């Protein structure tokens, strides 16, 4: 498991252990939250592939579109 995943999983465990429940009145959904927690990850250590599959053709296509400097069609 990548270091990024370990940090994320530790945060999730802390939320499950120490978090508190509240109800989001606008949506009527119960949520578990832990305030004032952040994780800092240097981008050079952030892997592209973590826990889900990525659409490689879409990533390459978007990168090429960005490098060509094209605008979105109107």
SULCOR-V790298 format. One line per field, one symbol per residue. phi: phi as a letter, one per 20 degrees, with the letter a starting at -180 (. if undefined). psi: psi as a letter, one per 30 degrees, with the letter a starting at -180 (. if undefined). A space follows every 50 residues. Layout:
phi=???
psi=???
//
This chain:
phi=.fggffffffffffffedfcebdfffdmdecdccfmdccdcfffdeffed dcfdegffffffffffffmfeffe
psi=kleeeeeeeeeeeeeeefllklkjeefhkkkkljlhklkkjkfffjlejc glkkjeeeeeeeeeeeefgllkk.
//
